[in-house]
Amino acid sequence: MNEFYYELTVKPENSLAIFSSFLLEVTANAIEEKAGLLIIRSSKPLEDIQWATEQLASKLQIPLETTLEQKKNEDWINNYKKSIQPLEISSFYIRPEWESAKDNLIDIIINPALAFGSGHHETTSSCIEAIDHYVQKEMHLLDVGCGSGILSIAAEKKGAIVDICDTDEVAVKSARDNFALNSATLHNAWVGSANQNDNLYDIVLANIIADVIIMIHKDLKAKVKSGGILILSGIIDKYFDKVLEKFSDFDQVQLIQKDEWHTFVLRKR
């Protein structure tokens, strides 16, 4: 074990969720959220992550404080494990593997230190609520931008036949590993976007940033069967109308809002 580790603390004046999502995209390290702070710990220096976060804050004109420290290693991994709490969302219980399952809830194991998403973000929890409500047995589902695979694992545990894709090869590998960890069946997976096969799906799910949703909106719509469901998430307030405009040919079934994040449940006419 290294004698030292590095700890980066990020404290935005507002919009904590935006910075949390950004950090999940740019680092594979676990992120601890505590009292308005985001904390990343790594055995490697974190200057690049610090710089990138400060650049984002400057672009968004959001006041931000960052602190990067080298600290003596006192088994911070075990200390971090103690800070991760299991999460109950609808019918699901999401936990790291060092915690026990909970009776009468659908069990999902996600290790935050090894994955891009662990259920604690507003967009993830909103999508899991939608999955719990709309996914039925034998439905075919495509998870576009699968990340850790937490959403598609939830869908599989509801009985769906699941395909996943992500433009990040590391994300696809992470999702495959998490499917195996959960003894879940993955029907198909590929590195790339939604337009790389000819299949149609009962449900298409995309929990990605709004800019990308807008960019690939035709591909997403084309993958949904007639009468099928499209779940879109990762949409902050300022993109709300722009995204809805691109999907005006779909019917609105449900809109879920948590803080500044929106999840759309739409149906193809």
Backbone hydrogen bonds, N-H to C=O, Kabsch-Sander energy under -0.5 kcal/mol:
donor,donor_aa,acceptor,acceptor_aa,energy
5,Y,71,K,-2.6
6,Y,42,S,-3.4
7,E,69,E,-2.8
8,L,40,I,-2.8
9,T,7,E,-0.5
9,T,67,T,-3.0
10,V,38,L,-3.0
11,K,65,E,-3.1
13,E,63,P,-2.8
18,I,15,S,-0.7
19,F,15,S,-1.3
20,S,16,L,-2.3
21,S,17,A,-2.4
22,F,18,I,-2.2
23,L,19,F,-2.5
24,L,20,S,-2.0
25,E,21,S,-1.3
26,V,22,F,-1.7
27,T,23,L,-1.4
32,E,39,I,-2.9
34,K,32,E,-0.5
34,K,37,L,-2.3
37,L,34,K,-1.5
38,L,10,V,-2.3
39,I,32,E,-2.8
40,I,8,L,-2.5
41,R,30,A,-0.6
42,S,6,Y,-2.3
50,Q,46,L,-2.4
51,W,47,E,-2.7
52,A,48,D,-2.5
53,T,49,I,-2.2
54,E,50,Q,-2.2
55,Q,51,W,-2.2
56,L,52,A,-2.1
57,A,53,T,-2.3
58,S,54,E,-2.2
59,K,55,Q,-2.3
60,L,56,L,-2.3
61,Q,57,A,-0.8
62,I,57,A,-2.4
65,E,11,K,-2.1
67,T,9,T,-2.1
69,E,7,E,-2.5
69,E,67,T,-0.5
71,K,5,Y,-3.3
71,K,69,E,-0.5
73,N,3,E,-3.2
74,E,72,K,-0.7
79,N,75,D,-1.5
80,Y,76,W,-2.6
81,K,77,I,-2.3
82,K,78,N,-1.6
83,S,79,N,-0.8
83,S,80,Y,-1.1
84,I,80,Y,-0.7
84,I,81,K,-1.0
85,Q,83,S,-0.6
87,L,94,I,-3.1
89,I,87,L,-0.6
89,I,92,F,-2.0
92,F,89,I,-2.9
93,Y,106,I,-3.1
94,I,87,L,-3.4
95,R,93,Y,-0.5
95,R,108,I,-2.6
99,E,96,P,-2.0
105,L,102,K,-1.4
106,I,91,S,-3.4
108,I,93,Y,-2.6
110,I,95,R,-2.2
110,I,108,I,-0.6
114,L,111,N,-2.1
115,A,111,N,-0.6
115,A,112,P,-0.8
125,S,121,H,-2.4
126,S,122,E,-2.2
127,C,123,T,-2.1
128,I,124,T,-2.2
129,E,125,S,-2.0
130,A,126,S,-2.1
131,I,127,C,-2.8
132,D,128,I,-2.5
133,H,129,E,-1.4
134,Y,130,A,-2.7
135,V,131,I,-2.1
138,E,159,G,-2.7
139,M,136,Q,-1.7
141,L,139,M,-0.5
141,L,161,I,-2.7
142,L,203,I,-2.1
143,D,163,D,-2.3
144,V,142,L,-0.7
144,V,205,L,-3.4
145,G,143,D,-0.6
145,G,165,C,-2.2
146,C,165,C,-1.8
149,G,146,C,-2.4
153,I,149,G,-2.5
154,A,150,I,-1.8
155,A,151,L,-2.1
156,E,152,S,-2.4
157,K,153,I,-2.3
158,K,154,A,-0.8
158,K,155,A,-0.7
159,G,156,E,-1.6
160,A,155,A,-2.3
161,I,139,M,-3.4
162,V,160,A,-0.6
163,D,141,L,-2.7
164,I,188,N,-2.1
165,C,143,D,-2.1
166,D,190,W,-1.3
169,E,167,T,-0.6
172,V,168,D,-1.8
173,K,169,E,-2.1
174,S,170,V,-2.6
175,A,171,A,-2.7
176,R,172,V,-2.6
177,D,173,K,-2.6
178,N,174,S,-2.2
179,F,175,A,-2.5
180,A,176,R,-2.2
181,L,177,D,-2.3
182,N,178,N,-1.6
183,S,180,A,-1.4
184,A,179,F,-2.8
186,L,184,A,-0.5
187,H,162,V,-1.9
187,H,185,T,-0.6
188,N,162,V,-1.2
190,W,164,I,-1.4
192,G,166,D,-1.7
192,G,190,W,-0.6
196,Q,193,S,-1.1
197,N,194,A,-0.6
201,Y,223,K,-2.9
202,D,140,H,-1.4
203,I,140,H,-1.9
204,V,229,I,-2.2
205,L,142,L,-3.0
206,A,231,I,-2.6
207,N,144,V,-0.6
208,I,206,A,-0.9
208,I,233,S,-1.3
210,A,234,G,-1.0
212,V,209,I,-0.6
213,I,209,I,-2.0
214,I,210,A,-2.7
215,M,211,D,-2.0
216,I,212,V,-2.4
217,H,214,I,-1.0
220,L,216,I,-2.3
221,K,217,H,-2.4
222,A,218,K,-2.1
223,K,219,D,-1.0
223,K,220,L,-0.8
224,V,221,K,-1.1
225,K,201,Y,-2.8
227,G,268,K,-1.2
228,G,225,K,-2.6
229,I,202,D,-2.9
230,L,266,L,-2.8
231,I,204,V,-2.9
232,L,230,L,-0.6
232,L,264,F,-2.6
233,S,206,A,-2.5
235,I,262,H,-1.3
236,I,234,G,-0.6
237,D,260,E,-0.9
239,Y,236,I,-1.9
240,F,236,I,-0.5
240,F,237,D,-1.7
243,V,239,Y,-2.5
244,L,240,F,-2.1
245,E,241,D,-2.2
246,K,242,K,-1.3
247,F,243,V,-1.0
247,F,244,L,-0.5
248,S,245,E,-1.3
250,F,247,F,-1.9
251,D,267,R,-2.8
253,V,251,D,-0.5
253,V,265,V,-2.9
254,Q,265,V,-1.9
256,I,263,T,-3.0
258,K,261,W,-2.4
261,W,258,K,-2.2
262,H,235,I,-2.5
263,T,256,I,-2.7
264,F,232,L,-2.9
265,V,254,Q,-3.0
266,L,230,L,-2.9
266,L,264,F,-0.6
267,R,251,D,-2.6
268,K,228,G,-2.6
269,R,249,D,-0.7
